[in-house]
Amino acid sequence: MAKLFHLVGSPRPDSESLAGARVFLDNFRKARPDWEVDEMSVWSDELPEFDGEILQAKYARIAGRAFTDSQRDAFAVAERLAVRFALAERLLISTPMWNFGIPYKLKQWFDVISQPGLTFRFEPARGYLPLVKDKPTIIILASGGDFATGMNRGRTDLATPADIASPPSGSKSSCFPQPPNSGTDNLIQCRELFFEVLPTLGGNPVWLPAVC
Ligand SMILES: Cc1cc2nc3c(=O)[nH]c(=O)nc-3n(C[C@H](O)[C@H](O)[C@H](O)COP(=O)(O)O)c2cc1C
């Protein structure tokens, strides 16, 4: 069964980004009733601290050393999380902006799954190469400030992926800015627009800024 993986980045029960994701998912489920939606909260689901044995396992891999038993056990948790993500055909990330970036628990998820031989490999001549296939991705970002229309008072948006903030020419990465103070109605409109666009995207992230 095809799967959409939803990564929930807000710990708040009345989260704006999660509310956005819920509207998107309602539409998604109507249009794709046969799809499974796999939801993971980086706050309440199992997510190991990236220290100790799992950290040593990463260094062992980089150095080409065999795992100890405890490193293998620790690394297995990262493998399970990476496989859960890798098995999805679509990715949805809903997240707040925290101090101009993403919440530390969401960053922790990236730190846990970004492992050599699991999600990427490195070749000296070619650099970093992905081991997970590209997937159309939607990111729903809620922020208190308006970073979509230049009303950010000179502060840098460190939450928007760099290739979306400055897409290379010819890139299909998409940013749909909203008018200032647009509120929920516009957010819903944007989500509907994204839903139209989602199936046609070839693995490039889509960015939905939501000013709350
Ligand atoms: C710890 C923390 C840091 C925040 N930092 C920023 C920030 O740098 N810029 C901003 O525009 N809003 C910031 N906010 C406001 C949140 O982005 C805003 O309340 C958003 O709606 C939270 O998303 P959520 O409703 O999905 O949890 C911050 C909120 C918190 C709790």
PDBQT file of the ligand as one rigid body, heavy atoms in Angstrom, charges set to zero:
ROOT
HETATM    1  C1  LIG A 301      10.576  28.365  21.532  1.00  0.00    +0.000 C 
HETATM    2  C2  LIG A 301       9.862  29.183  20.487  1.00  0.00    +0.000 A 
HETATM    3  C3  LIG A 301      10.600  29.913  19.591  1.00  0.00    +0.000 A 
HETATM    4  C4  LIG A 301       9.955  30.654  18.602  1.00  0.00    +0.000 A 
HETATM    5  N1  LIG A 301      10.706  31.322  17.680  1.00  0.00    +0.000 NA
HETATM    6  C5  LIG A 301      10.105  31.988  16.671  1.00  0.00    +0.000 A 
HETATM    7  C6  LIG A 301      10.887  32.653  15.680  1.00  0.00    +0.000 A 
HETATM    8  O1  LIG A 301      12.104  32.646  15.694  1.00  0.00    +0.000 OA
HETATM    9  N2  LIG A 301      10.248  33.305  14.700  1.00  0.00    +0.000 N 
HETATM   10  C7  LIG A 301       8.894  33.343  14.619  1.00  0.00    +0.000 A 
HETATM   11  O2  LIG A 301       8.389  33.927  13.680  1.00  0.00    +0.000 OA
HETATM   12  N3  LIG A 301       8.110  32.721  15.534  1.00  0.00    +0.000 NA
HETATM   13  C8  LIG A 301       8.685  32.039  16.562  1.00  0.00    +0.000 A 
HETATM   14  N4  LIG A 301       7.927  31.388  17.490  1.00  0.00    +0.000 N 
HETATM   15  C9  LIG A 301       6.455  31.413  17.344  1.00  0.00    +0.000 C 
HETATM   16  C10 LIG A 301       5.956  30.126  16.697  1.00  0.00    +0.000 C 
HETATM   17  O3  LIG A 301       6.600  29.881  15.479  1.00  0.00    +0.000 OA
HETATM   18  C11 LIG A 301       4.453  30.225  16.433  1.00  0.00    +0.000 C 
HETATM   19  O4  LIG A 301       3.783  30.358  17.693  1.00  0.00    +0.000 OA
HETATM   20  C12 LIG A 301       3.909  29.012  15.712  1.00  0.00    +0.000 C 
HETATM   21  O5  LIG A 301       2.528  29.103  15.565  1.00  0.00    +0.000 OA
HETATM   22  C13 LIG A 301       4.212  27.733  16.469  1.00  0.00    +0.000 C 
HETATM   23  O6  LIG A 301       3.839  26.629  15.669  1.00  0.00    +0.000 OA
HETATM   24  P1  LIG A 301       2.810  25.537  16.224  1.00  0.00    +0.000 P 
HETATM   25  O7  LIG A 301       1.535  26.330  16.465  1.00  0.00    +0.000 OA
HETATM   26  O8  LIG A 301       2.648  24.552  15.123  1.00  0.00    +0.000 OA
HETATM   27  O9  LIG A 301       3.383  24.963  17.471  1.00  0.00    +0.000 OA
HETATM   28  C14 LIG A 301       8.540  30.676  18.514  1.00  0.00    +0.000 A 
HETATM   29  C15 LIG A 301       7.808  29.939  19.460  1.00  0.00    +0.000 A 
HETATM   30  C16 LIG A 301       8.445  29.208  20.427  1.00  0.00    +0.000 A 
HETATM   31  C17 LIG A 301       7.638  28.414  21.424  1.00  0.00    +0.000 C 
ENDROOT
TORSDOF 0
